[in-house]
Amino acid sequence: MKFNTVSPLSISENVLGILGNKIASGRELTMAERMMALSASGAIVASAYGPGPTEMVVKTPELPENVKGMLANYAG
């Protein structure tokens, strides 16, 4: 009896495959499809090169000085 292995589905790879086929057929992507392509490609790159769960630490993000200045100006 021969056993086949099943690999888990990657939603990002599926999205990129579908959108890649659409571009390959000569059609343009809609704005929503472009955003999906950016998100999916970012997920794949992050999974390959991003930090692992042990290196990830939740920190409060610091605002840049120019953003703090704009907030102060708009506050009054």
N, CA, C and O atoms as a Maestro MAE file, in Angstrom:
{
 s_m_m2io_version
 :::
 2.0.0
}

f_m_ct {
 s_m_title
 :::
 protein
 m_atom[304] {
  # First column is atom index #
  i_m_mmod_type
  r_m_x_coord
  r_m_y_coord
  r_m_z_coord
  i_m_residue_number
  s_m_chain_name
  s_m_pdb_residue_name
  s_m_pdb_atom_name
  i_m_atomic_number
  :::
  1 25 0.843 -1.168 0.000 1 A "MET " " N  " 7
  2 3 0.000 0.000 0.000 1 A "MET " " CA " 6
  3 2 0.894 1.238 0.000 1 A "MET " " C  " 6
  4 15 1.850 1.321 0.771 1 A "MET " " O  " 8
  5 25 0.579 2.192 -0.864 2 A "LYS " " N  " 7
  6 3 1.376 3.403 -0.983 2 A "LYS " " CA " 6
  7 2 0.668 4.540 -0.254 2 A "LYS " " C  " 6
  8 15 -0.533 4.752 -0.421 2 A "LYS " " O  " 8
  9 25 1.441 5.271 0.562 3 A "PHE " " N  " 7
  10 3 0.888 6.404 1.295 3 A "PHE " " CA " 6
  11 2 1.347 7.698 0.643 3 A "PHE " " C  " 6
  12 15 2.508 7.840 0.261 3 A "PHE " " O  " 8
  13 25 0.440 8.617 0.526 4 A "ASN " " N  " 7
  14 3 0.766 9.938 0.000 4 A "ASN " " CA " 6
  15 2 0.825 10.921 1.151 4 A "ASN " " C  " 6
  16 15 0.035 10.845 2.092 4 A "ASN " " O  " 8
  17 25 1.767 11.840 1.068 5 A "THR " " N  " 7
  18 3 1.841 12.880 2.094 5 A "THR " " CA " 6
  19 2 1.008 14.069 1.641 5 A "THR " " C  " 6
  20 15 0.920 14.371 0.451 5 A "THR " " O  " 8
  21 25 0.419 14.715 2.584 6 A "VAL " " N  " 7
  22 3 -0.399 15.894 2.309 6 A "VAL " " CA " 6
  23 2 0.251 17.076 2.993 6 A "VAL " " C  " 6
  24 15 0.486 17.056 4.202 6 A "VAL " " O  " 8
  25 25 0.541 18.105 2.218 7 A "SER " " N  " 7
  26 3 1.129 19.301 2.816 7 A "SER " " CA " 6
  27 2 0.013 20.282 3.153 7 A "SER " " C  " 6
  28 15 -1.001 20.331 2.456 7 A "SER " " O  " 8
  29 25 0.191 21.062 4.214 8 A "PRO " " N  " 7
  30 3 -0.850 22.023 4.588 8 A "PRO " " CA " 6
  31 2 -0.999 23.114 3.527 8 A "PRO " " C  " 6
  32 15 -0.040 23.484 2.850 8 A "PRO " " O  " 8
  33 25 -2.203 23.607 3.406 9 A "LEU " " N  " 7
  34 3 -2.466 24.662 2.434 9 A "LEU " " CA " 6
  35 2 -1.931 25.987 2.945 9 A "LEU " " C  " 6
  36 15 -2.042 26.302 4.130 9 A "LEU " " O  " 8
  37 25 -1.365 26.739 2.059 10 A "SER " " N  " 7
  38 3 -0.934 28.092 2.382 10 A "SER " " CA " 6
  39 2 -1.858 29.045 1.641 10 A "SER " " C  " 6
  40 15 -1.853 29.108 0.412 10 A "SER " " O  " 8
  41 25 -2.641 29.774 2.397 11 A "ILE " " N  " 7
  42 3 -3.579 30.719 1.782 11 A "ILE " " CA " 6
  43 2 -2.824 31.746 0.951 11 A "ILE " " C  " 6
  44 15 -3.254 32.098 -0.148 11 A "ILE " " O  " 8
  45 25 -1.697 32.228 1.475 12 A "SER " " N  " 7
  46 3 -0.922 33.239 0.751 12 A "SER " " CA " 6
  47 2 -0.444 32.703 -0.593 12 A "SER " " C  " 6
  48 15 -0.514 33.405 -1.601 12 A "SER " " O  " 8
  49 25 0.043 31.460 -0.614 13 A "GLU " " N  " 7
  50 3 0.495 30.877 -1.877 13 A "GLU " " CA " 6
  51 2 -0.668 30.690 -2.840 13 A "GLU " " C  " 6
  52 15 -0.512 30.895 -4.044 13 A "GLU " " O  " 8
  53 25 -1.822 30.306 -2.331 14 A "ASN " " N  " 7
  54 3 -3.002 30.147 -3.192 14 A "ASN " " CA " 6
  55 2 -3.427 31.481 -3.786 14 A "ASN " " C  " 6
  56 15 -3.737 31.566 -4.975 14 A "ASN " " O  " 8
  57 25 -3.442 32.526 -2.960 15 A "VAL " " N  " 7
  58 3 -3.830 33.857 -3.441 15 A "VAL " " CA " 6
  59 2 -2.862 34.320 -4.518 15 A "VAL " " C  " 6
  60 15 -3.282 34.815 -5.564 15 A "VAL " " O  " 8
  61 25 -1.555 34.160 -4.264 16 A "LEU " " N  " 7
  62 3 -0.572 34.588 -5.257 16 A "LEU " " CA " 6
  63 2 -0.693 33.774 -6.543 16 A "LEU " " C  " 6
  64 15 -0.488 34.309 -7.633 16 A "LEU " " O  " 8
  65 25 -1.020 32.495 -6.432 17 A "GLY " " N  " 7
  66 3 -1.211 31.675 -7.626 17 A "GLY " " CA " 6
  67 2 -2.394 32.134 -8.452 17 A "GLY " " C  " 6
  68 15 -2.303 32.235 -9.675 17 A "GLY " " O  " 8
  69 25 -3.501 32.411 -7.786 18 A "ILE " " N  " 7
  70 3 -4.708 32.862 -8.492 18 A "ILE " " CA " 6
  71 2 -4.463 34.209 -9.162 18 A "ILE " " C  " 6
  72 15 -4.795 34.397 -10.333 18 A "ILE " " O  " 8
  73 25 -3.880 35.149 -8.411 19 A "LEU " " N  " 7
  74 3 -3.642 36.481 -8.966 19 A "LEU " " CA " 6
  75 2 -2.552 36.448 -10.035 19 A "LEU " " C  " 6
  76 15 -2.611 37.199 -11.009 19 A "LEU " " O  " 8
  77 25 -1.560 35.581 -9.855 20 A "GLY " " N  " 7
  78 3 -0.519 35.437 -10.874 20 A "GLY " " CA " 6
  79 2 -1.076 34.907 -12.179 20 A "GLY " " C  " 6
  80 15 -0.674 35.348 -13.255 20 A "GLY " " O  " 8
  81 25 -2.000 33.963 -12.088 21 A "ASN " " N  " 7
  82 3 -2.651 33.445 -13.300 21 A "ASN " " CA " 6
  83 2 -3.467 34.525 -13.990 21 A "ASN " " C  " 6
  84 15 -3.532 34.571 -15.218 21 A "ASN " " O  " 8
  85 25 -4.087 35.391 -13.204 22 A "LYS " " N  " 7
  86 3 -4.878 36.476 -13.790 22 A "LYS " " CA " 6
  87 2 -3.971 37.437 -14.557 22 A "LYS " " C  " 6
  88 15 -4.301 37.858 -15.666 22 A "LYS " " O  " 8
  89 25 -2.828 37.780 -13.962 23 A "ILE " " N  " 7
  90 3 -1.886 38.677 -14.640 23 A "ILE " " CA " 6
  91 2 -1.293 37.992 -15.869 23 A "ILE " " C  " 6
  92 15 -1.126 38.622 -16.914 23 A "ILE " " O  " 8
  93 25 -0.973 36.701 -15.744 24 A "ALA " " N  " 7
  94 3 -0.388 35.961 -16.865 24 A "ALA " " CA " 6
  95 2 -1.341 35.884 -18.054 24 A "ALA " " C  " 6
  96 15 -0.901 35.783 -19.199 24 A "ALA " " O  " 8
  97 25 -2.646 35.932 -17.784 25 A "SER " " N  " 7
  98 3 -3.616 35.886 -18.879 25 A "SER " " CA " 6
  99 2 -3.843 37.259 -19.501 25 A "SER " " C  " 6
  100 15 -4.636 37.398 -20.432 25 A "SER " " O  " 8
  101 25 -3.143 38.280 -18.985 26 A "GLY " " N  " 7
  102 3 -3.219 39.607 -19.590 26 A "GLY " " CA " 6
  103 2 -4.245 40.535 -18.982 26 A "GLY " " C  " 6
  104 15 -4.487 41.620 -19.512 26 A "GLY " " O  " 8
  105 25 -4.853 40.132 -17.882 27 A "ARG " " N  " 7
  106 3 -5.856 40.991 -17.251 27 A "ARG " " CA " 6
  107 2 -5.220 41.826 -16.150 27 A "ARG " " C  " 6
  108 15 -4.174 41.468 -15.609 27 A "ARG " " O  " 8
  109 25 -5.857 42.934 -15.829 28 A "GLU " " N  " 7
  110 3 -5.372 43.831 -14.775 28 A "GLU " " CA " 6
  111 2 -5.981 43.439 -13.439 28 A "GLU " " C  " 6
  112 15 -7.084 42.895 -13.382 28 A "GLU " " O  " 8
  113 25 -5.254 43.720 -12.367 29 A "LEU " " N  " 7
  114 3 -5.772 43.462 -11.025 29 A "LEU " " CA " 6
  115 2 -6.574 44.658 -10.543 29 A "LEU " " C  " 6
  116 15 -6.235 45.804 -10.841 29 A "LEU " " O  " 8
  117 25 -7.635 44.390 -9.800 30 A "THR " " N  " 7
  118 3 -8.397 45.466 -9.174 30 A "THR " " CA " 6
  119 2 -7.617 45.966 -7.960 30 A "THR " " C  " 6
  120 15 -6.619 45.364 -7.564 30 A "THR " " O  " 8
  121 25 -8.074 47.057 -7.381 31 A "MET " " N  " 7
  122 3 -7.400 47.601 -6.201 31 A "MET " " CA " 6
  123 2 -7.411 46.585 -5.056 31 A "MET " " C  " 6
  124 15 -6.403 46.411 -4.371 31 A "MET " " O  " 8
  125 25 -8.540 45.920 -4.850 32 A "ALA " " N  " 7
  126 3 -8.628 44.922 -3.779 32 A "ALA " " CA " 6
  127 2 -7.667 43.766 -4.039 32 A "ALA " " C  " 6
  128 15 -7.034 43.259 -3.112 32 A "ALA " " O  " 8
  129 25 -7.557 43.351 -5.297 33 A "GLU " " N  " 7
  130 3 -6.641 42.263 -5.631 33 A "GLU " " CA " 6
  131 2 -5.191 42.683 -5.441 33 A "GLU " " C  " 6
  132 15 -4.358 41.876 -5.029 33 A "GLU " " O  " 8
  133 25 -4.888 43.936 -5.738 34 A "ARG " " N  " 7
  134 3 -3.522 44.437 -5.505 34 A "ARG " " CA " 6
  135 2 -3.184 44.410 -4.022 34 A "ARG " " C  " 6
  136 15 -2.079 44.031 -3.634 34 A "ARG " " O  " 8
  137 25 -4.143 44.815 -3.199 35 A "MET " " N  " 7
  138 3 -3.917 44.791 -1.748 35 A "MET " " CA " 6
  139 2 -3.748 43.355 -1.256 35 A "MET " " C  " 6
  140 15 -2.917 43.086 -0.388 35 A "MET " " O  " 8
  141 25 -4.536 42.438 -1.809 36 A "MET " " N  " 7
  142 3 -4.399 41.029 -1.439 36 A "MET " " CA " 6
  143 2 -3.029 40.502 -1.841 36 A "MET " " C  " 6
  144 15 -2.415 39.742 -1.092 36 A "MET " " O  " 8
  145 25 -2.540 40.898 -3.020 37 A "ALA " " N  " 7
  146 3 -1.225 40.455 -3.485 37 A "ALA " " CA " 6
  147 2 -0.122 40.996 -2.583 37 A "ALA " " C  " 6
  148 15 0.816 40.272 -2.250 37 A "ALA " " O  " 8
  149 25 -0.227 42.255 -2.189 38 A "LEU " " N  " 7
  150 3 0.768 42.838 -1.286 38 A "LEU " " CA " 6
  151 2 0.773 42.126 0.058 38 A "LEU " " C  " 6
  152 15 1.833 41.821 0.605 38 A "LEU " " O  " 8
  153 25 -0.408 41.868 0.581 39 A "SER " " N  " 7
  154 3 -0.520 41.200 1.877 39 A "SER " " CA " 6
  155 2 0.020 39.775 1.817 39 A "SER " " C  " 6
  156 15 0.748 39.345 2.711 39 A "SER " " O  " 8
  157 25 -0.334 39.049 0.769 40 A "ALA " " N  " 7
  158 3 0.114 37.659 0.642 40 A "ALA " " CA " 6
  159 2 1.618 37.578 0.443 40 A "ALA " " C  " 6
  160 15 2.278 36.723 1.034 40 A "ALA " " O  " 8
  161 25 2.166 38.464 -0.386 41 A "SER " " N  " 7
  162 3 3.612 38.424 -0.605 41 A "SER " " CA " 6
  163 2 4.354 38.820 0.662 41 A "SER " " C  " 6
  164 15 5.413 38.268 0.958 41 A "SER " " O  " 8
  165 25 3.808 39.772 1.413 42 A "GLY " " N  " 7
  166 3 4.418 40.144 2.693 42 A "GLY " " CA " 6
  167 2 4.401 39.001 3.688 42 A "GLY " " C  " 6
  168 15 5.358 38.814 4.439 42 A "GLY " " O  " 8
  169 25 3.321 38.236 3.700 43 A "ALA " " N  " 7
  170 3 3.228 37.098 4.619 43 A "ALA " " CA " 6
  171 2 4.252 36.025 4.278 43 A "ALA " " C  " 6
  172 15 4.845 35.419 5.172 43 A "ALA " " O  " 8
  173 25 4.460 35.791 2.991 44 A "ILE " " N  " 7
  174 3 5.431 34.773 2.586 44 A "ILE " " CA " 6
  175 2 6.847 35.227 2.904 44 A "ILE " " C  " 6
  176 15 7.654 34.442 3.402 44 A "ILE " " O  " 8
  177 25 7.156 36.486 2.621 45 A "VAL " " N  " 7
  178 3 8.500 36.998 2.921 45 A "VAL " " CA " 6
  179 2 8.743 36.988 4.422 45 A "VAL " " C  " 6
  180 15 9.827 36.614 4.870 45 A "VAL " " O  " 8
  181 25 7.753 37.392 5.200 46 A "ALA " " N  " 7
  182 3 7.916 37.421 6.659 46 A "ALA " " CA " 6
  183 2 8.101 36.026 7.228 46 A "ALA " " C  " 6
  184 15 8.860 35.837 8.178 46 A "ALA " " O  " 8
  185 25 7.411 35.046 6.654 47 A "SER " " N  " 7
  186 3 7.557 33.688 7.181 47 A "SER " " CA " 6
  187 2 8.930 33.123 6.857 47 A "SER " " C  " 6
  188 15 9.442 32.278 7.591 47 A "SER " " O  " 8
  189 25 9.528 33.580 5.766 48 A "ALA " " N  " 7
  190 3 10.850 33.080 5.383 48 A "ALA " " CA " 6
  191 2 11.971 33.824 6.097 48 A "ALA " " C  " 6
  192 15 12.986 33.219 6.441 48 A "ALA " " O  " 8
  193 25 11.806 35.124 6.327 49 A "TYR " " N  " 7
  194 3 12.903 35.930 6.837 49 A "TYR " " CA " 6
  195 2 12.612 36.633 8.153 49 A "TYR " " C  " 6
  196 15 13.522 37.191 8.765 49 A "TYR " " O  " 8
  197 25 11.368 36.617 8.597 50 A "GLY " " N  " 7
  198 3 10.994 37.349 9.800 50 A "GLY " " CA " 6
  199 2 11.475 36.672 11.062 50 A "GLY " " C  " 6
  200 15 11.965 35.544 11.023 50 A "GLY " " O  " 8
  201 25 11.336 37.359 12.181 51 A "PRO " " N  " 7
  202 3 11.743 36.765 13.456 51 A "PRO " " CA " 6
  203 2 10.803 35.634 13.845 51 A "PRO " " C  " 6
  204 15 9.627 35.635 13.483 51 A "PRO " " O  " 8
  205 25 11.321 34.697 14.566 52 A "GLY " " N  " 7
  206 3 10.503 33.605 15.066 52 A "GLY " " CA " 6
  207 2 9.748 34.034 16.309 52 A "GLY " " C  " 6
  208 15 9.992 35.121 16.834 52 A "GLY " " O  " 8
  209 25 8.843 33.206 16.786 53 A "PRO " " N  " 7
  210 3 8.048 33.562 17.959 53 A "PRO " " CA " 6
  211 2 8.882 33.824 19.210 53 A "PRO " " C  " 6
  212 15 8.477 34.609 20.067 53 A "PRO " " O  " 8
  213 25 10.035 33.182 19.324 54 A "THR " " N  " 7
  214 3 10.850 33.392 20.525 54 A "THR " " CA " 6
  215 2 11.534 34.746 20.517 54 A "THR " " C  " 6
  216 15 11.834 35.291 21.579 54 A "THR " " O  " 8
  217 25 11.788 35.303 19.331 55 A "GLU " " N  " 7
  218 3 12.437 36.614 19.259 55 A "GLU " " CA " 6
  219 2 11.451 37.771 19.305 55 A "GLU " " C  " 6
  220 15 11.849 38.920 19.493 55 A "GLU " " O  " 8
  221 25 10.179 37.478 19.135 56 A "MET " " N  " 7
  222 3 9.193 38.551 19.075 56 A "MET " " CA " 6
  223 2 8.804 38.997 20.477 56 A "MET " " C  " 6
  224 15 8.412 38.188 21.318 56 A "MET " " O  " 8
  225 25 8.919 40.294 20.710 57 A "VAL " " N  " 7
  226 3 8.557 40.883 21.987 57 A "VAL " " CA " 6
  227 2 7.626 42.048 21.692 57 A "VAL " " C  " 6
  228 15 7.932 42.893 20.851 57 A "VAL " " O  " 8
  229 25 6.509 42.095 22.370 58 A "VAL " " N  " 7
  230 3 5.560 43.177 22.159 58 A "VAL " " CA " 6
  231 2 6.064 44.413 22.888 58 A "VAL " " C  " 6
  232 15 6.282 44.393 24.100 58 A "VAL " " O  " 8
  233 25 6.245 45.491 22.126 59 A "LYS " " N  " 7
  234 3 6.685 46.758 22.694 59 A "LYS " " CA " 6
  235 2 5.708 47.842 22.266 59 A "LYS " " C  " 6
  236 15 5.062 47.737 21.223 59 A "LYS " " O  " 8
  237 25 5.610 48.868 23.068 60 A "THR " " N  " 7
  238 3 4.799 50.014 22.693 60 A "THR " " CA " 6
  239 2 5.557 50.804 21.638 60 A "THR " " C  " 6
  240 15 6.692 51.214 21.881 60 A "THR " " O  " 8
  241 25 4.955 51.028 20.468 61 A "PRO " " N  " 7
  242 3 5.677 51.764 19.424 61 A "PRO " " CA " 6
  243 2 5.863 53.225 19.815 61 A "PRO " " C  " 6
  244 15 4.967 53.846 20.387 61 A "PRO " " O  " 8
  245 25 7.021 53.758 19.502 62 A "GLU " " N  " 7
  246 3 7.320 55.162 19.761 62 A "GLU " " CA " 6
  247 2 6.959 55.984 18.531 62 A "GLU " " C  " 6
  248 15 7.235 55.583 17.400 62 A "GLU " " O  " 8
  249 25 6.346 57.129 18.761 63 A "LEU " " N  " 7
  250 3 6.004 58.013 17.655 63 A "LEU " " CA " 6
  251 2 7.230 58.826 17.256 63 A "LEU " " C  " 6
  252 15 7.987 59.267 18.122 63 A "LEU " " O  " 8
  253 25 7.435 59.028 15.956 64 A "PRO " " N  " 7
  254 3 8.523 59.903 15.518 64 A "PRO " " CA " 6
  255 2 8.265 61.337 15.971 64 A "PRO " " C  " 6
  256 15 7.124 61.717 16.232 64 A "PRO " " O  " 8
  257 25 9.328 62.126 16.062 65 A "GLU " " N  " 7
  258 3 9.205 63.505 16.548 65 A "GLU " " CA " 6
  259 2 8.296 64.348 15.664 65 A "GLU " " C  " 6
  260 15 7.549 65.182 16.175 65 A "GLU " " O  " 8
  261 25 8.344 64.148 14.343 66 A "ASN " " N  " 7
  262 3 7.487 64.960 13.473 66 A "ASN " " CA " 6
  263 2 6.011 64.657 13.701 66 A "ASN " " C  " 6
  264 15 5.171 65.549 13.580 66 A "ASN " " O  " 8
  265 25 5.683 63.405 14.031 67 A "VAL " " N  " 7
  266 3 4.293 63.055 14.329 67 A "VAL " " CA " 6
  267 2 3.880 63.669 15.660 67 A "VAL " " C  " 6
  268 15 2.759 64.162 15.789 67 A "VAL " " O  " 8
  269 25 4.766 63.645 16.650 68 A "LYS " " N  " 7
  270 3 4.467 64.281 17.937 68 A "LYS " " CA " 6
  271 2 4.232 65.776 17.748 68 A "LYS " " C  " 6
  272 15 3.342 66.352 18.372 68 A "LYS " " O  " 8
  273 25 5.032 66.402 16.885 69 A "GLY " " N  " 7
  274 3 4.854 67.824 16.607 69 A "GLY " " CA " 6
  275 2 3.523 68.116 15.948 69 A "GLY " " C  " 6
  276 15 2.858 69.093 16.293 69 A "GLY " " O  " 8
  277 25 3.130 67.280 15.003 70 A "MET " " N  " 7
  278 3 1.837 67.475 14.345 70 A "MET " " CA " 6
  279 2 0.698 67.307 15.338 70 A "MET " " C  " 6
  280 15 -0.277 68.057 15.298 70 A "MET " " O  " 8
  281 25 0.814 66.324 16.232 71 A "LEU " " N  " 7
  282 3 -0.220 66.133 17.248 71 A "LEU " " CA " 6
  283 2 -0.322 67.354 18.148 71 A "LEU " " C  " 6
  284 15 -1.422 67.776 18.502 71 A "LEU " " O  " 8
  285 25 0.818 67.922 18.519 72 A "ALA " " N  " 7
  286 3 0.813 69.116 19.368 72 A "ALA " " CA " 6
  287 2 0.186 70.295 18.641 72 A "ALA " " C  " 6
  288 15 -0.565 71.063 19.243 72 A "ALA " " O  " 8
  289 25 0.485 70.451 17.351 73 A "ASN " " N  " 7
  290 3 -0.090 71.557 16.578 73 A "ASN " " CA " 6
  291 2 -1.598 71.422 16.450 73 A "ASN " " C  " 6
  292 15 -2.322 72.411 16.574 73 A "ASN " " O  " 8
  293 25 -2.071 70.229 16.209 74 A "TYR " " N  " 7
  294 3 -3.506 70.034 16.046 74 A "TYR " " CA " 6
  295 2 -4.246 70.069 17.376 74 A "TYR " " C  " 6
  296 15 -5.454 70.301 17.411 74 A "TYR " " O  " 8
  297 25 -3.525 69.839 18.469 75 A "ALA " " N  " 7
  298 3 -4.167 69.885 19.783 75 A "ALA " " CA " 6
  299 2 -4.466 71.319 20.200 75 A "ALA " " C  " 6
  300 15 -5.330 71.549 21.046 75 A "ALA " " O  " 8
  301 25 -3.778 72.262 19.630 76 A "GLY " " N  " 7
  302 3 -4.099 73.642 19.972 76 A "GLY " " CA " 6
  303 2 -2.871 74.416 20.062 76 A "GLY " " C  " 6
  304 15 -2.915 75.614 20.342 76 A "GLY " " O  " 8
  :::
 }
 m_bond[303] {
  # First column is bond index #
  i_m_from
  i_m_to
  i_m_order
  :::
  1 1 2 1
  2 2 3 1
  3 3 4 2
  4 3 5 1
  5 5 6 1
  6 6 7 1
  7 7 8 2
  8 7 9 1
  9 9 10 1
  10 10 11 1
  11 11 12 2
  12 11 13 1
  13 13 14 1
  14 14 15 1
  15 15 16 2
  16 15 17 1
  17 17 18 1
  18 18 19 1
  19 19 20 2
  20 19 21 1
  21 21 22 1
  22 22 23 1
  23 23 24 2
  24 23 25 1
  25 25 26 1
  26 26 27 1
  27 27 28 2
  28 27 29 1
  29 29 30 1
  30 30 31 1
  31 31 32 2
  32 31 33 1
  33 33 34 1
  34 34 35 1
  35 35 36 2
  36 35 37 1
  37 37 38 1
  38 38 39 1
  39 39 40 2
  40 39 41 1
  41 41 42 1
  42 42 43 1
  43 43 44 2
  44 43 45 1
  45 45 46 1
  46 46 47 1
  47 47 48 2
  48 47 49 1
  49 49 50 1
  50 50 51 1
  51 51 52 2
  52 51 53 1
  53 53 54 1
  54 54 55 1
  55 55 56 2
  56 55 57 1
  57 57 58 1
  58 58 59 1
  59 59 60 2
  60 59 61 1
  61 61 62 1
  62 62 63 1
  63 63 64 2
  64 63 65 1
  65 65 66 1
  66 66 67 1
  67 67 68 2
  68 67 69 1
  69 69 70 1
  70 70 71 1
  71 71 72 2
  72 71 73 1
  73 73 74 1
  74 74 75 1
  75 75 76 2
  76 75 77 1
  77 77 78 1
  78 78 79 1
  79 79 80 2
  80 79 81 1
  81 81 82 1
  82 82 83 1
  83 83 84 2
  84 83 85 1
  85 85 86 1
  86 86 87 1
  87 87 88 2
  88 87 89 1
  89 89 90 1
  90 90 91 1
  91 91 92 2
  92 91 93 1
  93 93 94 1
  94 94 95 1
  95 95 96 2
  96 95 97 1
  97 97 98 1
  98 98 99 1
  99 99 100 2
  100 99 101 1
  101 101 102 1
  102 102 103 1
  103 103 104 2
  104 103 105 1
  105 105 106 1
  106 106 107 1
  107 107 108 2
  108 107 109 1
  109 109 110 1
  110 110 111 1
  111 111 112 2
  112 111 113 1
  113 113 114 1
  114 114 115 1
  115 115 116 2
  116 115 117 1
  117 117 118 1
  118 118 119 1
  119 119 120 2
  120 119 121 1
  121 121 122 1
  122 122 123 1
  123 123 124 2
  124 123 125 1
  125 125 126 1
  126 126 127 1
  127 127 128 2
  128 127 129 1
  129 129 130 1
  130 130 131 1
  131 131 132 2
  132 131 133 1
  133 133 134 1
  134 134 135 1
  135 135 136 2
  136 135 137 1
  137 137 138 1
  138 138 139 1
  139 139 140 2
  140 139 141 1
  141 141 142 1
  142 142 143 1
  143 143 144 2
  144 143 145 1
  145 145 146 1
  146 146 147 1
  147 147 148 2
  148 147 149 1
  149 149 150 1
  150 150 151 1
  151 151 152 2
  152 151 153 1
  153 153 154 1
  154 154 155 1
  155 155 156 2
  156 155 157 1
  157 157 158 1
  158 158 159 1
  159 159 160 2
  160 159 161 1
  161 161 162 1
  162 162 163 1
  163 163 164 2
  164 163 165 1
  165 165 166 1
  166 166 167 1
  167 167 168 2
  168 167 169 1
  169 169 170 1
  170 170 171 1
  171 171 172 2
  172 171 173 1
  173 173 174 1
  174 174 175 1
  175 175 176 2
  176 175 177 1
  177 177 178 1
  178 178 179 1
  179 179 180 2
  180 179 181 1
  181 181 182 1
  182 182 183 1
  183 183 184 2
  184 183 185 1
  185 185 186 1
  186 186 187 1
  187 187 188 2
  188 187 189 1
  189 189 190 1
  190 190 191 1
  191 191 192 2
  192 191 193 1
  193 193 194 1
  194 194 195 1
  195 195 196 2
  196 195 197 1
  197 197 198 1
  198 198 199 1
  199 199 200 2
  200 199 201 1
  201 201 202 1
  202 202 203 1
  203 203 204 2
  204 203 205 1
  205 205 206 1
  206 206 207 1
  207 207 208 2
  208 207 209 1
  209 209 210 1
  210 210 211 1
  211 211 212 2
  212 211 213 1
  213 213 214 1
  214 214 215 1
  215 215 216 2
  216 215 217 1
  217 217 218 1
  218 218 219 1
  219 219 220 2
  220 219 221 1
  221 221 222 1
  222 222 223 1
  223 223 224 2
  224 223 225 1
  225 225 226 1
  226 226 227 1
  227 227 228 2
  228 227 229 1
  229 229 230 1
  230 230 231 1
  231 231 232 2
  232 231 233 1
  233 233 234 1
  234 234 235 1
  235 235 236 2
  236 235 237 1
  237 237 238 1
  238 238 239 1
  239 239 240 2
  240 239 241 1
  241 241 242 1
  242 242 243 1
  243 243 244 2
  244 243 245 1
  245 245 246 1
  246 246 247 1
  247 247 248 2
  248 247 249 1
  249 249 250 1
  250 250 251 1
  251 251 252 2
  252 251 253 1
  253 253 254 1
  254 254 255 1
  255 255 256 2
  256 255 257 1
  257 257 258 1
  258 258 259 1
  259 259 260 2
  260 259 261 1
  261 261 262 1
  262 262 263 1
  263 263 264 2
  264 263 265 1
  265 265 266 1
  266 266 267 1
  267 267 268 2
  268 267 269 1
  269 269 270 1
  270 270 271 1
  271 271 272 2
  272 271 273 1
  273 273 274 1
  274 274 275 1
  275 275 276 2
  276 275 277 1
  277 277 278 1
  278 278 279 1
  279 279 280 2
  280 279 281 1
  281 281 282 1
  282 282 283 1
  283 283 284 2
  284 283 285 1
  285 285 286 1
  286 286 287 1
  287 287 288 2
  288 287 289 1
  289 289 290 1
  290 290 291 1
  291 291 292 2
  292 291 293 1
  293 293 294 1
  294 294 295 1
  295 295 296 2
  296 295 297 1
  297 297 298 1
  298 298 299 1
  299 299 300 2
  300 299 301 1
  301 301 302 1
  302 302 303 1
  303 303 304 2
  :::
 }
}
